[in-house]
């Protein structure tokens, strides 16, 4: 069994002949495969779930829990002069 490298590029014809095997490889190893027609990438086969098993989700959802609160909940980050400047 061939293990494809993570930066693999194959032709549409080769993908068609080996698609089930390639899908299993991407699923098992988390790699991506660029599919090329006439030297131009027309599609990319990428794992839907990372190897750690957690679903990818939307980028902004993946940021949840990574921030830090720099002030107390009742404390404002703006001074009174910042509010006066806005008027």
LOLO-233590 format. One record per residue (C-alpha): residue number from 1; x, y, z. Coordinates in Angstrom, 2 decimals, always signed. Each point is the difference from the previous one (the first is absolute). Layout:
# residues N
[NUM; [X; Y; Z]]
...
# end
This chain:
# residues 87
[1; [+0.00; +0.00; +0.00]]
[2; [+1.33; +3.43; -0.95]]
[3; [-0.17; +2.85; +2.48]]
[4; [-0.23; +3.30; -1.83]]
[5; [+1.92; +3.04; +1.16]]
[6; [-1.97; +2.94; +1.47]]
[7; [+0.69; +2.25; -3.00]]
[8; [-1.05; -2.51; -2.64]]
[9; [-1.29; +1.12; -3.38]]
[10; [-1.61; -2.45; -2.42]]
[11; [-1.80; +0.20; -3.32]]
[12; [-3.76; -0.32; -0.31]]
[13; [+0.51; -3.25; -1.92]]
[14; [+2.18; -1.51; +2.75]]
[15; [-2.45; +1.17; +2.68]]
[16; [-2.88; -1.65; -1.87]]
[17; [+1.89; -3.30; -0.12]]
[18; [+1.04; +0.06; +3.68]]
[19; [-2.66; +2.13; +1.70]]
[20; [-1.12; -2.47; +2.69]]
[21; [+3.59; -0.75; +1.00]]
[22; [+0.85; +3.73; +0.07]]
[23; [-3.06; +0.81; +2.11]]
[24; [+1.07; -2.64; +2.54]]
[25; [+3.52; +1.45; +0.09]]
[26; [-1.28; +3.53; +0.62]]
[27; [-2.34; -1.29; +2.70]]
[28; [+2.71; -2.04; +1.72]]
[29; [+2.90; +2.47; -0.20]]
[30; [-1.68; +3.42; -0.11]]
[31; [+1.83; +0.96; -3.18]]
[32; [-1.31; +2.06; -2.91]]
[33; [+0.22; -0.84; -3.68]]
[34; [-0.17; +2.57; -2.80]]
[35; [-1.76; -1.28; -3.11]]
[36; [+1.36; +1.48; -3.22]]
[37; [-1.38; +0.30; -3.54]]
[38; [+2.38; +1.27; -2.69]]
[39; [+2.45; +1.26; +2.62]]
[40; [-2.57; +2.03; +1.94]]
[41; [-1.39; -0.97; +3.42]]
[42; [-3.76; -0.53; -0.39]]
[43; [-0.81; -1.62; +3.36]]
[44; [+1.52; -0.89; +3.36]]
[45; [-0.84; -3.12; +2.00]]
[46; [+0.33; +0.78; +3.73]]
[47; [-1.04; -1.88; +3.11]]
[48; [-3.29; +1.22; +1.47]]
[49; [+1.13; -0.79; +3.56]]
[50; [+3.55; +0.54; +1.33]]
[51; [+1.96; -2.95; +1.36]]
[52; [-0.77; +1.08; +3.59]]
[53; [-3.66; -0.85; -0.73]]
[54; [-1.41; +3.43; +0.81]]
[55; [-2.18; +1.52; -2.72]]
[56; [+1.52; +3.01; -1.74]]
[57; [-2.89; +2.47; +0.44]]
[58; [-0.02; +3.59; -1.13]]
[59; [+3.22; +2.03; +0.52]]
[60; [-1.59; +2.41; +2.46]]
[61; [-1.42; -2.92; +1.99]]
[62; [+3.46; -1.55; +0.28]]
[63; [+1.16; +3.19; +1.75]]
[64; [-2.48; -0.50; +2.82]]
[65; [+1.78; -0.24; +3.35]]
[66; [+3.32; +1.32; -1.28]]
[67; [-0.41; +3.66; +1.04]]
[68; [+1.02; +1.70; +3.23]]
[69; [-2.00; +2.59; +1.94]]
[70; [+2.31; +2.94; +0.76]]
[71; [-2.39; +1.88; +2.32]]
[72; [-2.45; -0.82; +2.73]]
[73; [-3.54; -0.57; -1.34]]
[74; [-1.19; +3.30; +1.53]]
[75; [+3.07; +1.95; -1.19]]
[76; [-0.05; +1.89; -3.28]]
[77; [+2.93; -0.09; -2.40]]
[78; [-0.95; +3.53; -1.11]]
[79; [+0.60; +3.16; +1.99]]
[80; [-2.53; +2.81; +0.44]]
[81; [+1.97; +2.12; -2.51]]
[82; [-0.49; -2.73; -2.65]]
[83; [-3.77; +0.44; +0.36]]
[84; [+0.28; +3.81; -0.19]]
[85; [+2.06; -0.21; -3.18]]
[86; [-2.77; -2.02; -1.68]]
[87; [-2.55; +2.83; +0.40]]
# end
